[in-house]
Amino acid sequence: MQLPRHPQAGSRYTRREWLRIGGLGALGVSLPAVMAAEQGPAVTGTFGKAKACILIFLSGGPPQHETFDPKPDAPLEVRGSFGSILTSVPGIHFGEHLPHTARMAHHMAVIRSMTTDINSHSTSGYFMLTGYRHNSKAENMPPDPSDWPSIAAVAGALLDGGASPMKSAVIPEPIHNNPNILWPGQNGGLMGPTWNPHLLRCDPTQERIHIEGLSLPEGVGEVRMNDRANLLTQLDAHFVRAADSQLVADFGRMQQRAFEVIHSPKSRQAFELDREKPATRDRYGRHKFGQSALLARRLVEAGVRLVQLNWPRENGDTTIGNPLWDTHSKNAERIKDVLAPQFDLTYATLLEDLHQRGLLKETLVVVMGEFGRSPKINASGGRDHWGQVFSVALAGAGIGGGQVIGSSDRLGGSPADRPIYPPDLAATIFHRLGLNPSSEFIDPLGRPRMITDNGRPIRELLGS
């Protein structure tokens, strides 16, 4: 299946001019800001309405039939053993094990026709996380320096900074296949490590969250830490001049970013979940996903522009045969006993909490996975990989709630109407955050690159 292509925006910049603009990045000037007067926003409406985005990634591939696209009239081997329930929006039904989420449907827009046409975790995931198609559909493709930067990386590199020195962060762990095979498309890719989002490996269920590299060393106070930072800056500057190495320079900038985070009380305090009332922590759920969602809210409050929350593995296990949302066997049991209860309460609590704090109107919340699950239940009672059609949910930041975009066929196996592709989802996220989806940046070889693969914001989500 070929993606529809949109005409690329023309550019009147010469190569010399592109190189000049690209160099401004070192001075802290974002390319979209430089080009704003020239291009203007890609579309009108809610451009830039989101001060922040929380991207919830349900690693493994959540089944559309048991979540946002139930098929109560399909045969038993397709619809499964569960029913559907009414939501807060007349005519819209969710799976029966999402009762809390169903009560928040008036805040949500659900895409039921998302498609990648790829059935491999890593490469379909790459497509969803970057908005660019991988050159392979194979499984277990390793990260490569030529990979496209992730949505989190682009946002962190090109968005204007908020109150926090972290503009984008990934919690509580990266995504990988069994046995611990890292996915591509999770970092700065071809733009190098300075574009990497902050990967904050942590377990927010612990009494005190420890994040390697973001804590003051024991016995080292603020004054000594400042002295160390100043000395390191001087040494780095001398070393970079001597070595004339871009890699060394990048490493120095990464160190500086780490120092800035350590020195920001607001950033450090975001990790102190014990500041929250016990009742609030209970509402989110005392499991790793629930406490990570609470941490995501606190990071947004601290000024982080984009937080990617990956569904964590159970007990950090990288070997179990049915991990995450990858329900090849006992799909019904996993959904009922483990997956849906955790997601349902935590997600609904996050939306409600953001709404009560006045943050939902300026925070975009996106729920997605790498693909969905097969329409027909297999002999092991599971559902298999399915990139042909699946569901994505969005809320907040002016998203028109209470709507369904597109549809799947009667079996939930392929788009029946309005297929939506990853470049357009990426464009929608960037548009809300104030990045023109047609904007370009300069790669290390001096070439202009579009931040989306000719993506266009989803028109039903543009608002007025």
Residue, then its C-alpha position, 0 to 999 in steps of 0.5 A: m500500500q502506497l501512502p498518498r503524497h502531498p506536494q512539498a512546500g517550495s523553498r526560496y532559500t539558497r544553499r548558502e542561506w540554508l547553511r546560515i539559518g542552520g548555524l543559528g541553532a547553535l545560538g539557540v534560535s529555532l528554525p521554525a522561528v526564523m522561517a515563521a515570517e516567510q511561511g507562516p503557520a501551515v494552517t489556521g485554527t488551533f496552531g500552537k495551542a498545546k504548550a505541552c504533549i503527553l504521548i502515551f505509547l502502548s508498546g506491543g500493540p493494543p487490540q482495537h476490538e477490546t478498546f476503542d473499536p468494538k465489533p459487537d455484531a461480528p462473529l464470536e471468533v472476531r468480536g471476542s468474549f467481551g461486549s461494548i459499553l456506552t460512553s459519555v457521547p451518545g452513539i460511541h461505544f468502547g470495550e467493556h473493560l474501559p468504563h472509566t475511559a468511557r466516561m471521558a469520551h467527551h474529551m476524546a477524539v478517536i481515530r479508528s482508521m489508523t494504518t501502517d500496513i506493517n506487521s512488525h513491532s520495530t518497523s511499524g513502531y518506527f513509522m508511528l514514532t517518527g512519521y517516516r516509513h522505515n526502508s524495511k518491514a522486517e522485525n528486529m531492525p536495529p537502530d541506525p545512525s541514518d534513522w529519522p529523528s523521533i517525534a520527541a527528538v524533533a520537538g525537543a530540538l525545534l520547539d521553543g524552550g519552556a520553564s524546564p531545561m528538558k524540552s522533551a523526555v521519555i519515561p520510564e524506559p525505552i522500547h525493545n523486543n525480546p530479548n532486549i532488542l532496542w527499536p529504531g526511531q527512538n532518538g535523534g537519528l541522523m541529527g546525532p545525540t544532541w537531538n536525543p530526548h532525555l531518556l529518564r529510566c526510572d521506577p516511579t513506584q519507588e519511595r525516592i526516584h533515582i535517575e542516573g545522571l540527574s542527581l547530585p553526587e553524594g556529598v557534593g553540594e550546589v557550590r561544588m557542583n557549580d565549580r565542577a561545571n565551570l571547570l568542565t566547560q573550560l576544559d571542554a572548550h580547550f579540548v574541542r579546539a584541539a580535537d576539532s571534533q563534532l562528536v566531542a562538541d556534541f558530547g560537551r553540549m549533552q553534558q551541559r544539558a545534564f548540568e542544567v537539569i541538575h541545577s533546575p530545582k523545578s525540574r528536580q522537584a518534578f520527580e518528588l512524587d511524595r509531594e503528591k497526596p497519597a489519594t492522588r497517587d492511589r487514583y493514578g494507580r500504584h503500578k509503574f504505568g500509573q506512577s509514570a503517568l503522574l510523573a508525566r503530568r508533573l514534568v509538563e507542569a515543570g515546563v517539559r514540552l513533550v513527554q513520551l510515556n512508554w508502557p513499561r514491562e512487567n518487573g522489567d522482564t525482557t523474556i516473557g512470551n506475552p509481554l506488554w500489549d503483545t497478546h499472541s495468547k490469552n488475549a482475553e485474560r491479559i486484557k481483563d486482568v492486567l492491561a485494561p484495568q491499569f490503562d483504564l483507570t490511569y488514563a481517565t485519571l490523567l485526563e480528569d486531573l489535567h482538566q481539573r488543574g486547567l491544563l487539559k486545554e493546553t496539553l495534548v494527550v495522545v494514546m497510540g501503539e505500533f499497530g493493532r491486533s488481528p480480527k480473528i482470534n487465533a488457536s491460543g486465544g490471542r490476537d496477532h500483529w495487525g498494521q492494516v487498521f487500528s485505533v489512536a485516541l487524542a484529547g486536550a489542547g483544543i481537540g474536538g472531543g466526542q468524535v470518531i474519525g474514520s472507521s474500520d470494516r465490520l470485522g475491524g480488519s481494514p479501513a472502511d473510511r478515511p484511512i489515516y497515516p503516521p505522517d498526518l498524525a505527526a503533523t497534527i502533533f507538531h501543528r498543535l505544538g506550534l511547529n509548521p509541519s512543512s518546516e525544514f531543518i538542516d541535516p549534518l550534510g547541509r541538506p534541508r529536511m522536512i520535519t514530516d513526510n509531507g504530512r498534513p494535520i488531520r482536518e477534523l482535529l484542527g478546531s476553529 
